[in-house]
């Protein structure tokens, strides 16, 4: 009996039956979830893992007499999707708690369970046969690939990670779609958010430490470069930090927001292009970005052109520009992405994206979800064919680590190598960066990022509004 859709001949009797089955499945799921939540908070990880294996893999009794009947109710309903949802959430209940408790080996052991040959063994039991078929389907699904991210970058061999699975280096981005997708279970979103934040914080810390130690002659070999940029990493950091004074990226964003606060939406879109290309020196980059964005933005949400711009329109527009620059179908690279990287410095594209986030902070998770889309597209290719995209990802990571970190970077001149008629600001943006050292200090708050939870909630509200606009015919 399949209950994943309402029958065509939906009589009152069948409606009651359908409702009872759905209610029974829900009750069965809650029984399993409550059991796992109770033991994962109290028991050793090995014992919890054994109970999980007994229930899902051996279909045998656990310490609770209610779990096997609950699982039987789900399997008997013959609704594979509900089983997959139950299994997925069960996994993330354990992962979420073990991640907080730093039981990383237990997470690895949980993922490895699905490689056990026992789930592919034939059996005469119809119930066990169905259960094993569904376990195999889960092990071959995208949901399981998402699950593997929680152990892949921590336990993968170095050679495998570098050569064949180079994308695992960017797990902090690959996790973003899991926690911005409000359709995922709460436990999955929290586990993904926690691990992504931890990986980003580690990168920021390692970058700050590398920057500090690499400028010391005696100790420069004592800190590992966290980037894949080699010796050029320090100069890149200096080039990013050098943008100071009246036309710093933060000041430009503030000025733009103040000057466009009362514009009509049509005028705002035109001003946005000018803001994004301001101070960009690569002529081909500017020409391409200006012509293509003007054309796309002219048509975007055109029914609102005469309306005064507001925060909702700013967020939607910033997200659409991110689509144009990264991936418009959330699957393959946008034409503009490929063109801009082929015609300009990848740092320029990273700065354009930074400018967008500085005027629309809630767009940051959306941007990183699109970064994840691009990584997933390119991960099918070996590392040597993807060096240009890896270079962009590294530059992007450094740029946003500097501007979204609670560490403030500053340039200080250490050699008197500047002409008397040249200001510090002019020298810092010139070719004399070797005369400067980077110093850092802690800040009270992040200058770019709002909280990920707040930004995700805002994006969820936006998606709901977009669905309503589409229904009412208000989309662009």
Buried (B, 14 or more C-beta within 10 A) or exposed (E): EEBEEEEEEEEEEEEEBBEEBBEBBEEBBEBBBBBBBEBBEEBEBEEBBBBBBBBBBEBEEBEBEEBBEBBBBBBBBEBBEBBBBBBBBBBBBBBBBBBEEEBBBBBBBBBEBBEEEEBEEEEEEEEBEBBBEBBEBBBEEEBBEBBBBBBBBBBBEEEEBBEBBBBBBBBBBBBBBBBBBBEBBEBBBBBBBBBBBEBBBEBBBBBBBBBBBBBEEEEEEEBEBBBBBEEBBBEBBBBBBBBBEEEBBBBBBEBBBEEBEEBBBBBBBBBBBEBBBEEBEBEEBBEBBBEBBEEBBEEBBEEBBEEEBEEEBBBBBBBBBBBBBBBBEBEEBBEBBEBBBEBBBBBBBBBBBBBBBBBBBBBBBBBBBBBBBBBBBBBEEEBEEBEEBBBBBBBBBBBBBBBBBBBBBEBEBEEEEBEEEEEBBEBBBEEBBEBBBBBBEEEEEBBBBBEBEEBBEBBBBBBEEBEEBEEEEEEE
